[in-house]
Amino acid sequence: MRNFVNINLLSNDEILHLIRKGLRFKQGEPVPKLTDQFVANLFFENSTRTHSSFQVAETRLGLQQVLIDPQTSSTKKGETLSDTLKTLKAIGVQTVVVRHSLNDWYKPLIDEDSPLMPKLVNAGDGNGQHPSQSLLDLITIYEEFGRFEGLKIRIVGDLSHSRVARSNAELFQNLGAEVSFSGPLDWYPAEFDEFGQYVGLDDGFEDLDVLMLLRVQHERISAVENVNFSLVDYHNEFGLNHARYEKLKDTAIVMHPAPVNRGAEIASDLVEAPKSRIFVQMANGVYARMAILASLD
């Protein structure tokens, strides 16, 4: 693939290829050494997990990193993102990983179909896509169960503002899982109805295979919502507390894209509980991003 910007554009076979490639890297398969290639990471929004795991993935693949701080780049002087990327390609950077606040930032750049444009990897666009997060979520589930068909997956929380919720829901459905949603109704977009059903959090809770919790994105919700937000009330109604944790099957897993609002989406001492795969997800993020970068053509 030339670019990796929207995982929902890939076929099931292409997605499974990336999943298995990432897991082979995790299991110790020798990695290709891309020591003759340069990569730049342009993160216009703050990031810890995604940024650092891309850096580790690039280092493991032998890619040469060109360090750029977007806050001091020429975009602050009015240069377009397109010209910035073309400049990087002109000086020898083959691949650029971009996180941007603008939804679909990559579409006009790809539509240019310019040979001057480097290969593009989407590290998150607004509240649109976060395809590498989706891939690491898929890897985590596949590593646990070896399949998606028939799994009962529930996505809970701030569905309106999540980069991965819609993408994951569509992927899970296409791969044969049974998807349901829960969380505040005000944060439930009607478009999710095509991928699953909105239910009360506790409905069928004991039958779930995967409970995927989403962060309350205080930076994206309105000022009024933030003023009225009660951590205790949210946790009681939509969070994973000890009573709910005990209702989950022994084989069920708990996921969260992080950062975690401890005591809101999940009780603090359950973040590292036996059924939790939150830090496994983070580890798998490196292998997912290695698979992405190693698959660019």
Disulfide bonds with the S-S distance in Angstrom:
none
